[in-house]
Amino acid sequence: MSCLELPRPLAVQPTAGAADMNEAAAMQPRPANPVPADARNGGRVKAHEVAPQGVYRPNDNVLTPFMRSPEYVQMSTAAAITLGVMQGYMHRTSCTRCLNLLLTYPEGCRANCAYCGLARHREAERDYADRNFIRVDWPAVPYDEVLAIMARGGDGGRFHRMCISMITHPRSDADTRVVLERWVATAPHVPVSILSNPTTMTRADVQELHDLGADIFTVALDAATPEIFDRTRGRGVQSPHSWDKYWEILQAAAEIFGPEKFGAHLIVGMGESERDVLTQVQALRDLGGHSHMFAFFPEKGSLMDHLPAVPRPQWRRVQLARYLIDYRDHRIERMRFDEAGRLIDYGIPESELDRIIKAGTAFRTSGCPGKEAHDVSACDRPYGDSPPRDIASYPFAPQGRDIARIRTQLGRRQPGPS
């Protein structure tokens, strides 16, 4: 069983005259507010030790329960709806095909990435289990309950994949192994991806996850250049991550998991040029992996929540070029860029490019593959990088009206009758 696309009215068109690219000089994180001493390292949660009672839905008006992985995991709102632990409706789709699980601790993630709603600086305003991440709430669920639902087929066969998202925490590596082992023993028919935390990992950790049954290993590189990485998730925001360490673990994953079994996340619109991000896409493909693309969106509560989302022309150009590199054996050397690094020529015949645009797959959410096709992601992350009124990554196959809008965003004319 897969997701159904449910009809809805056509979304509102974006404002005319919007910027064509997010320039580096404009995409600067704001300073963080100081964190009160009693809120640091999950202080409020640990001081009260409120016992959890089953599923916890984020609510900043209550005392957050004391929950730790591996006994508890958080999951995306879309996954919770699909699994049946929450009621809800998703615009034009009935489910998600990937069960995204997030490790959880009162101390939360100890990193401080500028664009992330889970970042450490948010201790001042919101306990970890109440924070939004990629635009949605993440309810916390007893892991035993998740496994019991899967054991009785409660997902209806809709999950093509499960993903364990690690965070920067001293217990994250060990608890990821527990979550993985228990999943493989309970639901071996649903393959597991690891969204890793390279900062706390060694090559031996990567090998152990492979040996325990993980199918795909991914690294959230996110930034397309060392400079943007350092500014948004390294020393520039008092965060522990480093570009070199991330690439060290990514190289290990390439060697241990092998071709087509590893990848990296990249966020478009944080001040890099289109040449910058596509250079990383090509480097990943040359290693044998794939890039998983996210459109920058100003996450509420993050240090970049005052900045503009990636302009749709920039995003669509990169989506299309990334698809050509990852799935059509195309190369960046055949493309042309202007002085600002903006893509101006894809380097393939117009008729072929038009067929790829019309097919629409290039504009779907990119991530680890599912059962539909090798170039269609199981991890469809409904509206994780945009509101439904202005869809960035389509969690369903774009239809005629969607393709017409994409063409407009690309600045391309509608084709005439054949």
SVG drawing of the C-alpha trace seen along z (x, -y; Angstrom):
<svg xmlns="http://www.w3.org/2000/svg" viewBox="-10 -43 49 54">
<polyline fill="none" stroke="black" stroke-width="0.4" points="0.0,0.0 1.2,-3.5 0.0,-7.0 -3.0,-8.4 -3.0,-11.9 -6.1,-13.7 -7.4,-16.6 -7.3,-20.1 -7.6,-23.6 -4.7,-25.0 -2.2,-26.7 -1.7,-30.5 1.0,-31.7 4.1,-33.2 4.6,-37.0 5.8,-38.3 9.1,-40.1 10.7,-38.0 14.5,-37.6 16.1,-35.1 18.8,-33.9 19.6,-34.1 22.9,-36.0 25.6,-35.1 25.8,-38.5 22.1,-38.5 22.0,-35.0 23.5,-35.7 22.2,-34.0 21.1,-36.3 22.7,-36.2 21.3,-33.8 19.7,-34.9 21.3,-33.8 20.0,-30.6 19.0,-30.8 21.0,-28.5 18.0,-26.4 17.1,-25.7 20.4,-24.3 20.8,-20.7 17.1,-20.0 17.2,-21.4 13.4,-22.1 12.5,-18.6 14.9,-16.9 14.0,-19.0 10.3,-18.1 10.6,-14.5 7.0,-14.3 6.3,-10.7 5.2,-10.3 1.7,-8.8 1.8,-7.1 2.0,-9.4 3.2,-12.9 2.1,-15.7 4.3,-18.8 2.7,-21.4 4.6,-24.3 1.9,-25.0 2.5,-21.9 5.4,-20.4 7.3,-18.3 7.5,-14.7 10.9,-13.1 11.5,-10.9 14.6,-9.2 15.6,-7.1 15.5,-4.2 12.4,-3.8 10.8,-6.8 11.3,-8.1 9.9,-11.1 8.3,-10.9 7.3,-13.4 3.6,-14.5 3.2,-12.9 4.6,-9.6 2.4,-9.8 -0.7,-10.3 0.3,-7.4 1.0,-5.1 -2.3,-6.0 -1.1,-7.5 -2.4,-10.9 -5.4,-12.2 -4.8,-14.6 -4.9,-15.5 -2.1,-16.1 -2.7,-18.3 -3.1,-16.2 -1.6,-13.1 -2.9,-10.4 0.3,-9.3 4.1,-9.3 6.1,-6.3 8.9,-6.8 8.7,-6.4 11.1,-9.1 12.2,-8.5 14.2,-11.0 16.1,-10.2 15.0,-12.2 16.5,-13.2 15.7,-15.9 19.1,-17.5 18.2,-17.6 20.6,-18.1 23.9,-19.7 24.6,-21.2 23.5,-24.7 22.8,-24.7 21.5,-28.1 18.7,-26.9 17.4,-24.1 14.5,-24.2 16.1,-21.6 19.2,-23.8 20.7,-24.2 20.0,-27.9 16.2,-27.1 16.6,-25.9 15.8,-29.5 12.3,-29.2 11.2,-25.6 12.0,-22.2 13.4,-19.7 10.4,-17.5 8.3,-20.6 10.5,-22.0 9.5,-22.0 11.7,-20.5 11.5,-20.8 8.3,-22.9 6.3,-20.4 5.9,-19.0 7.4,-15.7 5.2,-13.7 7.0,-11.4 5.9,-7.8 6.9,-4.7 9.2,-2.7 7.4,0.5 4.2,-0.9 5.8,-1.7 7.1,1.9 3.8,3.4 1.9,1.5 4.5,2.6 4.4,6.2 0.6,6.4 0.9,4.6 -0.7,1.4 0.9,-0.7 -1.1,1.0 2.1,1.6 2.5,-2.1 6.0,-2.5 8.7,-1.7 11.4,-2.7 12.3,-3.7 14.9,-6.3 16.6,-6.7 17.7,-10.4 20.6,-10.7 21.3,-13.9 24.4,-15.3 24.1,-13.7 26.5,-11.3 24.0,-8.4 23.0,-8.8 25.4,-6.3 24.6,-3.5 20.8,-4.1 20.8,-4.1 22.1,-0.6 19.3,0.5 16.6,-1.1 18.1,0.5 18.4,4.0 14.9,4.0 13.5,2.8 15.3,5.4 14.0,8.1 10.4,6.9 10.0,5.4 12.8,6.8 10.6,6.2 11.0,2.4 14.6,1.3 16.3,-1.2 18.3,-4.3 20.6,-6.0 20.7,-9.8 23.9,-10.0 25.7,-12.4 29.3,-12.3 30.6,-14.5 30.3,-11.7 31.1,-8.8 34.1,-6.8 34.5,-4.5 33.9,-1.5 30.5,-3.0 29.6,-3.2 30.7,0.5 28.7,1.6 25.5,0.0 26.0,1.7 26.6,5.1 23.5,4.7 21.3,4.4 21.1,0.7 20.4,0.5 21.5,-3.1 23.7,-5.6 23.3,-9.3 25.1,-12.4 23.3,-15.8 26.1,-17.8 23.4,-20.6 25.9,-23.4 27.3,-23.4 30.6,-25.0 33.1,-24.9 32.5,-28.6 28.7,-28.3 29.1,-25.1 31.3,-26.9 29.0,-29.9 25.8,-28.0 26.7,-24.9 30.3,-25.2 32.4,-27.8 30.2,-30.6 27.3,-29.5 29.3,-27.8 28.5,-24.4 30.7,-21.3 30.4,-20.2 33.2,-20.4 33.2,-20.1 36.2,-17.8 34.7,-15.4 31.5,-15.1 33.4,-14.3 35.5,-11.8 32.4,-9.8 30.8,-10.2 33.9,-8.7 33.7,-5.8 30.1,-5.3 30.9,-5.2 33.5,-2.4 31.4,-0.4 27.9,-0.6 28.9,-0.8 27.5,-2.4 23.9,-3.6 23.7,-2.9 24.8,-6.2 24.1,-9.9 24.2,-13.4 21.6,-16.1 22.1,-19.5 20.1,-22.7 19.7,-25.1 19.4,-28.8 21.7,-29.5 24.0,-31.8 25.8,-29.3 25.8,-29.7 24.1,-27.1 27.6,-26.1 28.6,-25.5 25.8,-23.1 25.9,-21.2 29.7,-20.8 28.8,-18.8 26.1,-16.9 28.7,-15.8 31.3,-14.9 28.7,-12.7 27.8,-11.0 31.4,-10.4 31.7,-8.6 28.8,-6.4 26.1,-8.1 23.2,-10.5 22.3,-13.9 19.1,-14.6 17.9,-18.1 16.1,-20.5 14.8,-24.0 15.9,-26.5 12.9,-27.6 13.1,-30.0 12.3,-27.5 10.4,-29.2 12.6,-29.7 15.9,-29.1 18.7,-31.7 17.7,-32.1 14.0,-32.5 14.2,-36.2 15.6,-35.3 13.9,-34.6 13.1,-31.1 15.0,-30.0 13.5,-31.7 11.7,-29.2 13.7,-29.9 16.9,-29.1 15.4,-26.0 13.9,-24.6 17.1,-25.1 19.1,-23.1 16.4,-20.4 16.5,-19.9 20.3,-19.9 20.7,-17.6 18.3,-15.1 20.3,-15.1 23.5,-14.4 22.1,-11.8 19.8,-9.8 20.6,-10.7 24.4,-10.3 24.9,-14.0 27.8,-16.0 28.3,-19.5 31.1,-20.0 28.5,-20.1 26.5,-22.8 27.2,-26.6 27.0,-29.2 27.1,-33.0 29.6,-35.0 27.4,-34.7 27.4,-30.9 23.8,-30.9 22.9,-28.0 22.2,-29.3 22.6,-26.2 21.9,-22.5 24.0,-21.2 21.3,-18.8 19.0,-19.2 15.9,-21.3 13.6,-18.4 15.1,-16.0 15.0,-18.7 11.4,-19.3 10.5,-15.6 12.2,-15.5 10.4,-18.5 7.1,-17.1 7.7,-13.8 7.9,-15.8 10.1,-13.3 12.9,-15.8 10.7,-18.1 9.6,-15.4 11.1,-15.2 14.6,-13.6 15.9,-11.1 16.5,-7.4 14.6,-5.3 11.4,-3.4 9.6,-0.7 8.0,-2.9 11.1,-3.5 14.9,-4.0 14.6,-7.7 11.5,-8.2 12.2,-8.7 10.5,-6.8 11.3,-9.8 8.7,-12.2 8.7,-14.5 5.3,-16.2 5.8,-19.9 9.0,-19.7 10.6,-22.5 7.6,-24.6 4.0,-25.4 1.4,-23.6 0.5,-27.0 3.9,-27.2 5.3,-23.6 9.0,-23.3 9.4,-19.5 6.4,-17.6 5.5,-14.6 3.4,-13.2 3.8,-13.1 3.3,-16.6 0.3,-16.8 -0.4,-19.1 -1.2,-22.3 1.9,-21.6 4.1,-21.2 2.8,-24.4 3.7,-26.2 7.2,-24.6 7.8,-25.8 6.9,-29.3 9.2,-29.2 12.0,-27.9 11.3,-30.8 10.5,-28.4 7.7,-28.8 4.9,-26.2 5.5,-23.9 3.2,-24.2 1.0,-21.4 2.9,-18.5"/>
</svg>
